Amino acid sequence: MTKKYQAPIVKKAFIILKAISQSAKGLRISEVSSMLNISKSTVHGITAALDDQGAITRDSVSKRYTIGITLMELGKAAYERIDFKELAQPVMEELMEQCQESVFLGIRNNDRVTVIDIIESRKDFKITSPIGTSLPLLAGATGKLFLSRMEPKDLQKYLHSDPLIRYTANTITDPDQYEKELIKVRKNGFAFDDEEYISGVRAVAAPIKRYGAYIPAIWVVGFKASMTQKKIPAIIEQTRDAADKISRKLSI
């Protein structure tokens, strides 16, 4: 087996970038150091280099670092390279009209799920999220869907390495029970989230065929009051059909 090349300074730079990007107000060097347990001198050196390249920018008054234009440009360029969004949009719009709920398109991004497109419901009260939002891999329906596609050995390691996070009272936190849920997902071809990630919210997700390096999925999200048990079977069928349509388009 080829040994992976380790570049600690690069890894730390990305960890710092991630921390800064997730802070609404930005972070000072001392805050980054304390939060990530990295020495101030190291943080200072890395942030200075990132600032020089425009990846982050420092407010002269508050001394806080926020995401810079260069990183935004790189993110925009990466997003625009995901060309299957255009193929998926008409299908997503049709699905939204059918179920009257918000429809999401996303890809697995290591241990996260990234939203790459959304067709919002026309309702006044709806579930929405900015494009680029990053969700935990174990979050609700999408988590079940992506984990169900993992190799058994990798899945065992993932589920048993750390305690499963409880997001709501309905979250499955027992690894064995979660594995049984994944067996159903593989068998049925869809995943269902019944208030397991956000209280009062349900979701249905279906897999789309792999596209190059991307592992995509489509999912419908709505409030429990509108995504009733009576409507769920139809939404499941509609979501699966939409995923199949997108998969067929990607095969042409």
KOLNU-930606 format. One record per residue (C-alpha): residue in three letters; x, y, z. Coordinates in nm, 4 decimals. Layout:
N
@residu = ALA&c1 = X&c2 = Y&c3 = Z .
...
***
This chain:
252
@residu = MET&c1 = 0.0000&c2 = 0.0000&c3 = 0.0000 .
@residu = THR&c1 = 0.1304&c2 = 0.3445&c3 = -0.0939 .
@residu = LYS&c1 = 0.1859&c2 = 0.5650&c3 = 0.2081 .
@residu = LYS&c1 = -0.0028&c2 = 0.8924&c3 = 0.1914 .
@residu = TYR&c1 = 0.2116&c2 = 1.2019&c3 = 0.1841 .
@residu = GLN&c1 = 0.1567&c2 = 1.4118&c3 = 0.4934 .
@residu = ALA&c1 = 0.1721&c2 = 1.7920&c3 = 0.4813 .
@residu = PRO&c1 = 0.0795&c2 = 1.9118&c3 = 0.8327 .
@residu = ILE&c1 = 0.1022&c2 = 2.2829&c3 = 0.7530 .
@residu = VAL&c1 = -0.1398&c2 = 2.2475&c3 = 0.4599 .
@residu = LYS&c1 = -0.3814&c2 = 2.0505&c3 = 0.6768 .
@residu = LYS&c1 = -0.3663&c2 = 2.3185&c3 = 0.9469 .
@residu = ALA&c1 = -0.4274&c2 = 2.5893&c3 = 0.6868 .
@residu = PHE&c1 = -0.7471&c2 = 2.4171&c3 = 0.5734 .
@residu = ILE&c1 = -0.8616&c2 = 2.3623&c3 = 0.9321 .
@residu = ILE&c1 = -0.8123&c2 = 2.7342&c3 = 0.9982 .
@residu = LEU&c1 = -0.9945&c2 = 2.8276&c3 = 0.6764 .
@residu = LYS&c1 = -1.2868&c2 = 2.6072&c3 = 0.7746 .
@residu = ALA&c1 = -1.3080&c2 = 2.7598&c3 = 1.1239 .
@residu = ILE&c1 = -1.3018&c2 = 3.1134&c3 = 0.9833 .
@residu = SER&c1 = -1.5620&c2 = 3.0327&c3 = 0.7175 .
@residu = GLN&c1 = -1.8018&c2 = 2.8965&c3 = 0.9801 .
@residu = SER&c1 = -1.7812&c2 = 3.2070&c3 = 1.1986 .
@residu = ALA&c1 = -2.0428&c2 = 3.4717&c3 = 1.1191 .
@residu = LYS&c1 = -1.8374&c2 = 3.7566&c3 = 1.2687 .
@residu = GLY&c1 = -1.4909&c2 = 3.6299&c3 = 1.1810 .
@residu = LEU&c1 = -1.2150&c2 = 3.5225&c3 = 1.4188 .
@residu = ARG&c1 = -0.9101&c2 = 3.6835&c3 = 1.5788 .
@residu = ILE&c1 = -0.5776&c2 = 3.4989&c3 = 1.5886 .
@residu = SER&c1 = -0.6160&c2 = 3.4321&c3 = 1.9624 .
@residu = GLU&c1 = -0.9631&c2 = 3.2857&c3 = 1.9037 .
@residu = VAL&c1 = -0.8417&c2 = 3.0598&c3 = 1.6248 .
@residu = SER&c1 = -0.5513&c2 = 2.9464&c3 = 1.8409 .
@residu = SER&c1 = -0.7737&c2 = 2.8677&c3 = 2.1385 .
@residu = MET&c1 = -1.0468&c2 = 2.7020&c3 = 1.9332 .
@residu = LEU&c1 = -0.8152&c2 = 2.4750&c3 = 1.7331 .
@residu = ASN&c1 = -0.5426&c2 = 2.4265&c3 = 1.9932 .
@residu = ILE&c1 = -0.2782&c2 = 2.5569&c3 = 1.7532 .
@residu = SER&c1 = -0.0047&c2 = 2.7891&c3 = 1.8769 .
@residu = LYS&c1 = -0.0525&c2 = 3.1618&c3 = 1.8146 .
@residu = SER&c1 = 0.2747&c2 = 3.1831&c3 = 1.6247 .
@residu = THR&c1 = 0.1650&c2 = 2.9065&c3 = 1.3858 .
@residu = VAL&c1 = -0.1797&c2 = 3.0622&c3 = 1.3394 .
@residu = HIS&c1 = -0.0184&c2 = 3.4016&c3 = 1.2797 .
@residu = GLY&c1 = 0.2118&c2 = 3.2617&c3 = 1.0123 .
@residu = ILE&c1 = -0.0629&c2 = 3.0697&c3 = 0.8321 .
@residu = THR&c1 = -0.3166&c2 = 3.3533&c3 = 0.8427 .
@residu = ALA&c1 = -0.0555&c2 = 3.5982&c3 = 0.7129 .
@residu = ALA&c1 = 0.0118&c2 = 3.3706&c3 = 0.4148 .
@residu = LEU&c1 = -0.3603&c2 = 3.3169&c3 = 0.3500 .
@residu = ASP&c1 = -0.4240&c2 = 3.6901&c3 = 0.3778 .
@residu = ASP&c1 = -0.1435&c2 = 3.7594&c3 = 0.1310 .
@residu = GLN&c1 = -0.3122&c2 = 3.5283&c3 = -0.1216 .
@residu = GLY&c1 = -0.6567&c2 = 3.6798&c3 = -0.0657 .
@residu = ALA&c1 = -0.8026&c2 = 3.3613&c3 = 0.0815 .
@residu = ILE&c1 = -0.8938&c2 = 3.5505&c3 = 0.3987 .
@residu = THR&c1 = -0.9104&c2 = 3.9190&c3 = 0.4862 .
@residu = ARG&c1 = -0.8469&c2 = 4.1025&c3 = 0.8149 .
@residu = ASP&c1 = -1.0576&c2 = 4.3886&c3 = 0.9430 .
@residu = SER&c1 = -0.8218&c2 = 4.6647&c3 = 1.0557 .
@residu = VAL&c1 = -1.0514&c2 = 4.7686&c3 = 1.3426 .
@residu = SER&c1 = -1.1830&c2 = 4.4414&c3 = 1.4891 .
@residu = LYS&c1 = -0.8694&c2 = 4.2429&c3 = 1.3919 .
@residu = ARG&c1 = -1.0996&c2 = 3.9588&c3 = 1.2854 .
@residu = TYR&c1 = -1.0380&c2 = 3.7419&c3 = 0.9814 .
@residu = THR&c1 = -1.3176&c2 = 3.6538&c3 = 0.7397 .
@residu = ILE&c1 = -1.3258&c2 = 3.4664&c3 = 0.4095 .
@residu = GLY&c1 = -1.1601&c2 = 3.6571&c3 = 0.1238 .
@residu = ILE&c1 = -1.2465&c2 = 3.7129&c3 = -0.2393 .
@residu = THR&c1 = -0.9924&c2 = 3.4604&c3 = -0.3717 .
@residu = LEU&c1 = -1.1577&c2 = 3.1772&c3 = -0.1813 .
@residu = MET&c1 = -1.4999&c2 = 3.2896&c3 = -0.3030 .
@residu = GLU&c1 = -1.3715&c2 = 3.2862&c3 = -0.6605 .
@residu = LEU&c1 = -1.2278&c2 = 2.9367&c3 = -0.6188 .
@residu = GLY&c1 = -1.5542&c2 = 2.8149&c3 = -0.4669 .
@residu = LYS&c1 = -1.7548&c2 = 2.9669&c3 = -0.7519 .
@residu = ALA&c1 = -1.5257&c2 = 2.8065&c3 = -1.0089 .
@residu = ALA&c1 = -1.5571&c2 = 2.4650&c3 = -0.8414 .
@residu = TYR&c1 = -1.9357&c2 = 2.4990&c3 = -0.8195 .
@residu = GLU&c1 = -1.9676&c2 = 2.5906&c3 = -1.1867 .
@residu = ARG&c1 = -1.7717&c2 = 2.2811&c3 = -1.2900 .
@residu = ILE&c1 = -2.0482&c2 = 2.0595&c3 = -1.1545 .
@residu = ASP&c1 = -2.2213&c2 = 2.0616&c3 = -1.4910 .
@residu = PHE&c1 = -2.4897&c2 = 1.8005&c3 = -1.4187 .
@residu = LYS&c1 = -2.6866&c2 = 2.0637&c3 = -1.2242 .
@residu = GLU&c1 = -2.8297&c2 = 2.1926&c3 = -1.5514 .
@residu = LEU&c1 = -2.9471&c2 = 1.8442&c3 = -1.6448 .
@residu = ALA&c1 = -3.1077&c2 = 1.7969&c3 = -1.3040 .
@residu = GLN&c1 = -3.2895&c2 = 2.1312&c3 = -1.2738 .
@residu = PRO&c1 = -3.5926&c2 = 2.0557&c3 = -1.4973 .
@residu = VAL&c1 = -3.6456&c2 = 1.7284&c3 = -1.3127 .
@residu = MET&c1 = -3.6134&c2 = 1.9027&c3 = -0.9770 .
@residu = GLU&c1 = -3.8677&c2 = 2.1655&c3 = -1.0830 .
@residu = GLU&c1 = -4.1102&c2 = 1.8937&c3 = -1.1914 .
@residu = LEU&c1 = -4.0633&c2 = 1.7130&c3 = -0.8597 .
@residu = MET&c1 = -4.1276&c2 = 2.0328&c3 = -0.6639 .
@residu = GLU&c1 = -4.4527&c2 = 2.0882&c3 = -0.8546 .
@residu = GLN&c1 = -4.5587&c2 = 1.7316&c3 = -0.7826 .
@residu = CYS&c1 = -4.4934&c2 = 1.7277&c3 = -0.4104 .
@residu = GLN&c1 = -4.5110&c2 = 2.1030&c3 = -0.3372 .
@residu = GLU&c1 = -4.2030&c2 = 2.0767&c3 = -0.1131 .
@residu = SER&c1 = -3.8466&c2 = 2.2048&c3 = -0.1506 .
@residu = VAL&c1 = -3.6168&c2 = 1.9835&c3 = -0.3571 .
@residu = PHE&c1 = -3.2421&c2 = 1.9604&c3 = -0.2976 .
@residu = LEU&c1 = -2.9549&c2 = 1.8298&c3 = -0.5069 .
@residu = GLY&c1 = -2.6314&c2 = 1.7441&c3 = -0.3298 .
@residu = ILE&c1 = -2.3108&c2 = 1.5473&c3 = -0.3378 .
@residu = ARG&c1 = -2.1079&c2 = 1.3625&c3 = -0.0806 .
@residu = ASN&c1 = -1.7988&c2 = 1.5618&c3 = 0.0167 .
@residu = ASN&c1 = -1.5873&c2 = 1.3315&c3 = 0.2369 .
@residu = ASP&c1 = -1.7678&c2 = 1.3261&c3 = 0.5732 .
@residu = ARG&c1 = -2.0132&c2 = 1.6008&c3 = 0.4718 .
@residu = VAL&c1 = -2.2981&c2 = 1.6464&c3 = 0.2244 .
@residu = THR&c1 = -2.2853&c2 = 1.9659&c3 = 0.0173 .
@residu = VAL&c1 = -2.5988&c2 = 2.1245&c3 = -0.1273 .
@residu = ILE&c1 = -2.5262&c2 = 2.2198&c3 = -0.4889 .
@residu = ASP&c1 = -2.8754&c2 = 2.3235&c3 = -0.5998 .
@residu = ILE&c1 = -3.2257&c2 = 2.3791&c3 = -0.4646 .
@residu = ILE&c1 = -3.5713&c2 = 2.4366&c3 = -0.6064 .
@residu = GLU&c1 = -3.7719&c2 = 2.6019&c3 = -0.3301 .
@residu = SER&c1 = -4.1346&c2 = 2.5231&c3 = -0.2598 .
@residu = ARG&c1 = -4.3807&c2 = 2.7956&c3 = -0.3554 .
@residu = LYS&c1 = -4.5300&c2 = 2.7850&c3 = -0.0058 .
@residu = ASP&c1 = -4.4869&c2 = 3.0762&c3 = 0.2321 .
@residu = PHE&c1 = -4.3565&c2 = 2.8390&c3 = 0.4988 .
@residu = LYS&c1 = -4.0934&c2 = 2.6098&c3 = 0.3517 .
@residu = ILE&c1 = -3.7576&c2 = 2.4516&c3 = 0.4162 .
@residu = THR&c1 = -3.4693&c2 = 2.6211&c3 = 0.2382 .
@residu = SER&c1 = -3.0926&c2 = 2.6451&c3 = 0.2571 .
@residu = PRO&c1 = -2.8196&c2 = 2.8406&c3 = 0.0733 .
@residu = ILE&c1 = -2.6379&c2 = 2.6620&c3 = -0.2074 .
@residu = GLY&c1 = -2.3050&c2 = 2.5457&c3 = -0.0699 .
@residu = THR&c1 = -2.4473&c2 = 2.4529&c3 = 0.2694 .
@residu = SER&c1 = -2.2569&c2 = 2.1645&c3 = 0.4233 .
@residu = LEU&c1 = -2.4473&c2 = 1.9015&c3 = 0.6221 .
@residu = PRO&c1 = -2.3092&c2 = 1.6281&c3 = 0.8500 .
@residu = LEU&c1 = -2.2862&c2 = 1.2915&c3 = 0.6751 .
@residu = LEU&c1 = -2.5070&c2 = 1.1402&c3 = 0.9450 .
@residu = ALA&c1 = -2.7802&c2 = 1.4006&c3 = 0.8952 .
@residu = GLY&c1 = -3.1178&c2 = 1.2377&c3 = 0.8325 .
@residu = ALA&c1 = -3.2164&c2 = 1.0921&c3 = 0.4962 .
@residu = THR&c1 = -2.9056&c2 = 1.1975&c3 = 0.3041 .
@residu = GLY&c1 = -2.6809&c2 = 1.0421&c3 = 0.5668 .
@residu = LYS&c1 = -2.8620&c2 = 0.7099&c3 = 0.5436 .
@residu = LEU&c1 = -2.8475&c2 = 0.7215&c3 = 0.1667 .
@residu = PHE&c1 = -2.4747&c2 = 0.7884&c3 = 0.1351 .
@residu = LEU&c1 = -2.3753&c2 = 0.5535&c3 = 0.4167 .
@residu = SER&c1 = -2.5827&c2 = 0.2751&c3 = 0.2613 .
@residu = ARG&c1 = -2.3489&c2 = 0.2911&c3 = -0.0392 .
@residu = MET&c1 = -2.0314&c2 = 0.2450&c3 = 0.1646 .
@residu = GLU&c1 = -1.8328&c2 = -0.0777&c3 = 0.1667 .
@residu = PRO&c1 = -1.9304&c2 = -0.2932&c3 = 0.4696 .
@residu = LYS&c1 = -1.5812&c2 = -0.2722&c3 = 0.6230 .
@residu = ASP&c1 = -1.5681&c2 = 0.1083&c3 = 0.5899 .
@residu = LEU&c1 = -1.9236&c2 = 0.1387&c3 = 0.7213 .
@residu = GLN&c1 = -1.8434&c2 = -0.0652&c3 = 1.0319 .
@residu = LYS&c1 = -1.5430&c2 = 0.1525&c3 = 1.1041 .
@residu = TYR&c1 = -1.7416&c2 = 0.4735&c3 = 1.0495 .
@residu = LEU&c1 = -2.0357&c2 = 0.3770&c3 = 1.2701 .
@residu = HIS&c1 = -1.8318&c2 = 0.2350&c3 = 1.5553 .
@residu = SER&c1 = -1.5346&c2 = 0.4736&c3 = 1.5704 .
@residu = ASP&c1 = -1.7268&c2 = 0.7509&c3 = 1.7517 .
@residu = PRO&c1 = -2.0683&c2 = 0.7721&c3 = 1.9230 .
@residu = LEU&c1 = -2.3458&c2 = 0.8640&c3 = 1.6798 .
@residu = ILE&c1 = -2.4672&c2 = 1.2218&c3 = 1.7303 .
@residu = ARG&c1 = -2.8193&c2 = 1.2730&c3 = 1.8638 .
@residu = TYR&c1 = -2.9825&c2 = 1.5653&c3 = 1.6811 .
@residu = THR&c1 = -3.3398&c2 = 1.5058&c3 = 1.7981 .
@residu = ALA&c1 = -3.5369&c2 = 1.2610&c3 = 2.0100 .
@residu = ASN&c1 = -3.5917&c2 = 1.0530&c3 = 1.6928 .
@residu = THR&c1 = -3.2254&c2 = 1.0267&c3 = 1.5930 .
@residu = ILE&c1 = -3.0946&c2 = 0.6704&c3 = 1.5660 .
@residu = THR&c1 = -2.7838&c2 = 0.6536&c3 = 1.7854 .
@residu = ASP&c1 = -2.7409&c2 = 0.2771&c3 = 1.8158 .
@residu = PRO&c1 = -2.4945&c2 = 0.1587&c3 = 1.5446 .
@residu = ASP&c1 = -2.6604&c2 = -0.1823&c3 = 1.5083 .
@residu = GLN&c1 = -3.0042&c2 = -0.0286&c3 = 1.4677 .
@residu = TYR&c1 = -2.8588&c2 = 0.2213&c3 = 1.2181 .
@residu = GLU&c1 = -2.7115&c2 = -0.0636&c3 = 1.0155 .
@residu = LYS&c1 = -3.0520&c2 = -0.2325&c3 = 1.0015 .
@residu = GLU&c1 = -3.1970&c2 = 0.0940&c3 = 0.8731 .
@residu = LEU&c1 = -2.9317&c2 = 0.1024&c3 = 0.5998 .
@residu = ILE&c1 = -3.0246&c2 = -0.2496&c3 = 0.4883 .
@residu = LYS&c1 = -3.3789&c2 = -0.1203&c3 = 0.4260 .
@residu = VAL&c1 = -3.2405&c2 = 0.1788&c3 = 0.2355 .
@residu = ARG&c1 = -3.0364&c2 = -0.0454&c3 = 0.0052 .
@residu = LYS&c1 = -3.3350&c2 = -0.2759&c3 = -0.0483 .
@residu = ASN&c1 = -3.5938&c2 = -0.0027&c3 = -0.1107 .
@residu = GLY&c1 = -3.3794&c2 = 0.2466&c3 = -0.3035 .
@residu = PHE&c1 = -3.4655&c2 = 0.5478&c3 = -0.0889 .
@residu = ALA&c1 = -3.4082&c2 = 0.6877&c3 = 0.2607 .
@residu = PHE&c1 = -3.6637&c2 = 0.8471&c3 = 0.4906 .
@residu = ASP&c1 = -3.6013&c2 = 1.0960&c3 = 0.7718 .
@residu = ASP&c1 = -3.8839&c2 = 1.1251&c3 = 1.0240 .
@residu = GLU&c1 = -3.7732&c2 = 1.4218&c3 = 1.2369 .
@residu = GLU&c1 = -3.4334&c2 = 1.2575&c3 = 1.2911 .
@residu = TYR&c1 = -3.2203&c2 = 1.5600&c3 = 1.1998 .
@residu = ILE&c1 = -3.4536&c2 = 1.8544&c3 = 1.2687 .
@residu = SER&c1 = -3.7641&c2 = 1.8345&c3 = 1.4861 .
@residu = GLY&c1 = -4.0836&c2 = 1.8869&c3 = 1.2885 .
@residu = VAL&c1 = -3.9123&c2 = 1.8193&c3 = 0.9539 .
@residu = ARG&c1 = -3.9292&c2 = 1.5136&c3 = 0.7284 .
@residu = ALA&c1 = -3.7255&c2 = 1.4226&c3 = 0.4214 .
@residu = VAL&c1 = -3.7087&c2 = 1.1625&c3 = 0.1471 .
@residu = ALA&c1 = -3.3837&c2 = 1.1014&c3 = -0.0432 .
@residu = ALA&c1 = -3.3001&c2 = 0.8902&c3 = -0.3481 .
@residu = PRO&c1 = -2.9635&c2 = 0.8078&c3 = -0.5083 .
@residu = ILE&c1 = -2.8443&c2 = 0.9314&c3 = -0.8458 .
@residu = LYS&c1 = -2.5861&c2 = 0.7325&c3 = -1.0400 .
@residu = ARG&c1 = -2.2245&c2 = 0.8268&c3 = -0.9816 .
@residu = TYR&c1 = -2.1031&c2 = 1.1031&c3 = -1.2125 .
@residu = GLY&c1 = -1.7257&c2 = 1.1059&c3 = -1.2448 .
@residu = ALA&c1 = -1.5857&c2 = 1.1863&c3 = -0.9012 .
@residu = TYR&c1 = -1.9268&c2 = 1.2955&c3 = -0.7710 .
@residu = ILE&c1 = -2.1718&c2 = 1.0833&c3 = -0.5714 .
@residu = PRO&c1 = -2.5010&c2 = 1.2756&c3 = -0.6031 .
@residu = ALA&c1 = -2.8459&c2 = 1.2476&c3 = -0.4495 .
@residu = ILE&c1 = -3.1799&c2 = 1.4256&c3 = -0.4671 .
@residu = TRP&c1 = -3.4043&c2 = 1.4826&c3 = -0.1684 .
@residu = VAL&c1 = -3.7353&c2 = 1.6410&c3 = -0.0743 .
@residu = VAL&c1 = -3.7672&c2 = 1.8264&c3 = 0.2575 .
@residu = GLY&c1 = -4.0766&c2 = 1.9679&c3 = 0.4254 .
@residu = PHE&c1 = -4.2510&c2 = 2.0265&c3 = 0.7532 .
@residu = LYS&c1 = -4.4244&c2 = 1.7289&c3 = 0.9133 .
@residu = ALA&c1 = -4.7565&c2 = 1.9150&c3 = 0.8962 .
@residu = SER&c1 = -4.7450&c2 = 1.9144&c3 = 0.5146 .
@residu = MET&c1 = -4.5424&c2 = 1.5959&c3 = 0.4554 .
@residu = THR&c1 = -4.8074&c2 = 1.3819&c3 = 0.6225 .
@residu = GLN&c1 = -4.7990&c2 = 1.0031&c3 = 0.6481 .
@residu = LYS&c1 = -5.0719&c2 = 0.9950&c3 = 0.3837 .
@residu = LYS&c1 = -4.8548&c2 = 1.1905&c3 = 0.1358 .
@residu = ILE&c1 = -4.5229&c2 = 1.0164&c3 = 0.2077 .
@residu = PRO&c1 = -4.5749&c2 = 0.7103&c3 = -0.0227 .
@residu = ALA&c1 = -4.6429&c2 = 0.9365&c3 = -0.3230 .
@residu = ILE&c1 = -4.3451&c2 = 1.1602&c3 = -0.2401 .
@residu = ILE&c1 = -4.1214&c2 = 0.8544&c3 = -0.2130 .
@residu = GLU&c1 = -4.2312&c2 = 0.7342&c3 = -0.5569 .
@residu = GLN&c1 = -4.1934&c2 = 1.0811&c3 = -0.7081 .
@residu = THR&c1 = -3.8445&c2 = 1.1252&c3 = -0.5611 .
@residu = ARG&c1 = -3.7273&c2 = 0.7858&c3 = -0.6839 .
@residu = ASP&c1 = -3.8647&c2 = 0.8581&c3 = -1.0311 .
@residu = ALA&c1 = -3.6846&c2 = 1.1940&c3 = -1.0353 .
@residu = ALA&c1 = -3.3553&c2 = 1.0291&c3 = -0.9363 .
@residu = ASP&c1 = -3.4000&c2 = 0.7703&c3 = -1.2129 .
@residu = LYS&c1 = -3.4707&c2 = 1.0436&c3 = -1.4695 .
@residu = ILE&c1 = -3.1543&c2 = 1.2321&c3 = -1.3753 .
@residu = SER&c1 = -2.9515&c2 = 0.9113&c3 = -1.3817 .
@residu = ARG&c1 = -3.0780&c2 = 0.8317&c3 = -1.7326 .
@residu = LYS&c1 = -2.9862&c2 = 1.1842&c3 = -1.8481 .
@residu = LEU&c1 = -2.6343&c2 = 1.1358&c3 = -1.7129 .
@residu = SER&c1 = -2.6025&c2 = 0.8135&c3 = -1.9116 .
@residu = ILE&c1 = -2.6708&c2 = 0.9783&c3 = -2.2475 .
***
